[in-house]
Amino acid sequence: MNAPMTEPDLIVRREGAAGVIRLNRPKAINAMTLEMARGIEAALDQFAADPDIALVLVEGAGERGLCAGGDIRSLYDSARSGGDLGKVFWREEYITNARIAKYPKPYVAFMDGLVMGGGVGIAAHGSHRIVTEKTRISMPEVGIGFFPDVGGTFLLSRAPGEIGTYFGLTGETMNGADALYAQFADAYVPSQAWAELRAALTQVAADAHADNVRGIIARFTETPEAGPAQRNAELIAALFGA
């Protein structure tokens, strides 16, 4: 009897004119390994060079979130054994984060559910960042005394008022509405509308550009109620301002 086939931790494929990158470790909330990070880099090379690919679409498998960050277990095991996985992983991850920020094609990140640490790195630097009512964005590294990782300080420095200072010092979680306010996201789309929006994105013309993609997303976009940080922006400014 043949053993059942297992899917890879990273699924890269073309759907219509979209190059799809799906993190595929749902039991680990798609925590990213070095091999997955390298696979994302290779996929970005492939899609950038393909004239039939109009956009890149990044998503996570399962119901719990896009990505819970780096695979802490493998990093811990490497450190315990004197390995250098951490140094290698973070170096390559940071290079990819910077590349995403300058990617030549529309880069659509579906930031549903948990988006933590390295998940922020592969999503919040993209050109089209979608959040939902289930989005929870956090930088848990702040809780252990580390600075906001994966380019987080760059993103936080562009938030209005002292909102960036607040999230950078406290490591507090953002919901979808606060992610919009803090400029970590561009559009709020109810999760139930994602399947229809996703289908529309895969059906764009191969020569579609950023404005075309933005227009498609706008058809599904809603305005959420203000999040906790936005509602308390004045108090945050008073507490964290110079």
C-alpha positions in Angstrom: 0.0 0.0 0.0 1.4 3.4 -1.0 1.9 6.0 1.7 -0.2 9.1 1.3 1.7 12.0 -0.4 2.5 15.0 1.8 2.4 18.5 0.5 5.5 20.7 0.8 5.8 23.4 3.5 5.7 26.0 0.7 3.5 25.8 -2.3 4.5 27.8 -5.3 2.3 27.8 -8.4 0.7 29.8 -11.1 -3.0 30.5 -11.1 -4.1 32.5 -14.1 -1.9 35.6 -14.1 -1.1 35.3 -10.4 2.0 33.8 -9.0 0.8 32.2 -5.8 3.0 31.6 -2.7 1.2 29.7 0.0 2.9 29.0 3.4 1.7 25.4 4.1 2.4 24.5 7.7 -1.1 25.1 9.2 -0.5 23.1 12.3 2.4 25.4 13.1 0.4 28.5 12.0 2.8 28.5 8.9 5.9 29.2 11.0 8.7 29.8 8.5 11.8 27.6 8.1 15.0 28.5 6.3 13.9 26.3 3.4 10.6 28.1 3.1 12.4 31.5 3.2 14.7 30.3 0.4 11.7 29.0 -1.5 10.0 32.4 -1.3 13.1 34.0 -2.7 13.3 31.6 -5.6 9.6 32.1 -6.3 10.1 35.9 -6.4 12.9 35.3 -9.0 10.6 33.1 -11.1 7.6 35.3 -11.0 9.5 38.5 -11.7 11.0 37.0 -14.9 7.7 35.5 -16.2 5.9 37.9 -18.5 2.7 36.0 -18.0 2.6 36.7 -14.3 1.0 40.0 -13.4 1.1 39.9 -9.6 2.3 37.8 -6.7 -0.3 36.6 -4.1 0.9 35.5 -0.7 -1.4 33.5 1.7 -1.3 31.0 4.5 -2.9 27.6 4.6 -5.4 26.8 7.3 -7.7 29.0 9.4 -5.4 30.4 12.0 -3.2 32.9 10.2 -0.7 33.8 7.5 2.4 33.2 9.5 3.4 32.9 13.2 6.9 34.0 12.5 10.1 32.0 12.2 10.3 28.4 13.3 11.5 29.0 16.8 12.0 25.3 17.5 14.6 24.8 14.8 16.4 28.0 15.7 16.5 26.9 19.4 17.8 23.5 18.5 20.5 25.0 16.4 21.6 27.4 19.1 21.7 24.6 21.6 24.0 22.5 19.4 26.3 25.4 18.5 24.9 25.8 15.0 24.6 29.0 13.0 21.0 28.6 11.7 19.9 31.9 13.3 22.6 33.9 11.7 21.9 32.4 8.3 18.1 32.5 8.5 17.9 36.1 9.7 20.4 37.3 7.1 18.5 35.7 4.2 15.1 36.7 5.7 16.1 40.4 5.9 17.3 40.4 2.3 14.0 39.0 1.2 12.0 41.6 3.2 13.9 44.4 1.6 13.3 42.9 -1.8 9.6 42.6 -1.2 9.5 46.4 -0.5 10.9 47.1 -4.0 9.3 44.2 -5.9 8.6 45.2 -9.5 5.2 43.6 -9.7 2.1 44.0 -7.5 2.6 42.0 -4.3 -0.6 41.1 -2.6 -0.4 39.8 1.0 -3.6 38.3 2.6 -3.0 39.1 6.3 -5.8 37.1 7.7 -5.5 35.7 11.3 -2.2 35.7 13.0 0.7 37.7 11.4 3.6 37.6 13.7 7.3 38.4 13.5 8.5 37.0 10.2 4.9 37.0 8.9 5.1 40.8 9.2 8.3 40.7 7.1 6.8 38.9 4.2 3.5 40.8 4.2 3.7 44.4 5.6 6.5 45.4 3.1 4.3 44.5 0.1 2.5 46.9 -2.2 -1.1 45.6 -1.6 -1.7 44.5 2.0 -5.1 43.2 2.9 -6.4 42.7 6.5 -9.7 41.3 7.8 -11.8 41.2 10.9 -9.6 38.3 12.1 -6.2 39.9 11.6 -3.9 40.0 14.6 -0.5 41.6 13.8 2.2 41.4 16.5 5.9 41.6 17.0 6.4 39.3 19.9 10.2 39.8 19.8 9.6 43.1 21.6 8.4 41.1 24.6 11.9 39.6 25.1 13.7 42.9 24.8 14.5 42.8 21.1 13.8 45.6 18.7 10.9 45.3 16.2 12.3 42.8 13.7 12.0 42.3 10.0 12.0 46.0 9.1 9.5 46.7 11.8 11.2 49.9 12.9 11.0 51.2 9.4 7.3 50.6 9.2 6.6 51.9 12.7 8.4 55.1 12.0 5.9 55.9 9.3 2.8 55.5 11.5 0.9 58.6 12.5 1.6 60.4 15.7 3.1 58.2 18.4 1.3 55.1 17.3 4.6 53.6 16.0 6.3 54.4 19.3 3.5 52.7 21.2 3.5 49.5 19.2 7.3 49.4 19.0 7.8 49.7 22.8 4.8 47.6 24.0 4.6 44.9 21.4 0.8 45.2 21.6 -1.2 43.4 19.0 -2.9 45.3 16.1 -6.3 44.3 14.8 -7.1 45.0 11.1 -8.4 48.5 11.8 -5.4 49.6 13.7 -3.1 48.0 11.0 -4.8 50.3 8.5 -4.4 53.3 10.8 -0.7 52.5 11.5 -0.1 52.1 7.8 0.8 48.4 8.1 -2.1 47.6 5.6 -3.8 49.1 2.7 -7.3 47.6 2.6 -9.8 46.0 4.9 -11.7 43.1 3.3 -14.1 40.8 5.3 -12.7 37.3 5.3 -15.8 35.9 3.8 -15.2 38.0 0.6 -11.6 36.6 0.2 -12.5 33.7 -2.1 -14.3 36.0 -4.6 -11.5 38.6 -4.4 -8.8 36.0 -4.8 -10.6 34.6 -7.9 -10.7 38.1 -9.4 -7.0 38.7 -8.7 -6.1 35.5 -10.5 -8.1 36.5 -13.5 -6.3 39.8 -14.3 -4.6 40.4 -17.6 -1.0 39.5 -17.8 -0.1 43.2 -18.4 -2.1 44.4 -15.4 -0.4 47.0 -13.2 -0.7 48.2 -9.7 -3.6 50.5 -10.3 -5.6 47.6 -11.9 -4.9 45.5 -8.8 -5.8 48.3 -6.4 -9.1 48.8 -8.3 -10.0 45.1 -8.0 -9.3 45.1 -4.2 -11.3 48.4 -3.8 -14.5 46.6 -5.0 -14.3 44.4 -1.9 -13.0 46.9 0.6 -15.0 48.1 3.6 -14.3 50.7 6.3 -13.9 49.1 9.7 -14.7 50.7 13.1 -11.7 52.4 14.6 -9.4 50.1 16.5 -8.2 50.5 20.1 -5.0 52.4 19.2 -6.8 54.8 16.9 -9.5 55.5 19.5 -6.8 56.2 22.0 -4.4 58.1 19.7 -4.5 61.3 21.8 -3.7 59.5 25.0 -0.9 57.5 23.3 0.5 60.8 22.0 0.5 62.3 25.5 2.1 59.2 27.1 4.8 58.5 24.4 5.3 62.0 22.9 8.5 63.9 23.5 
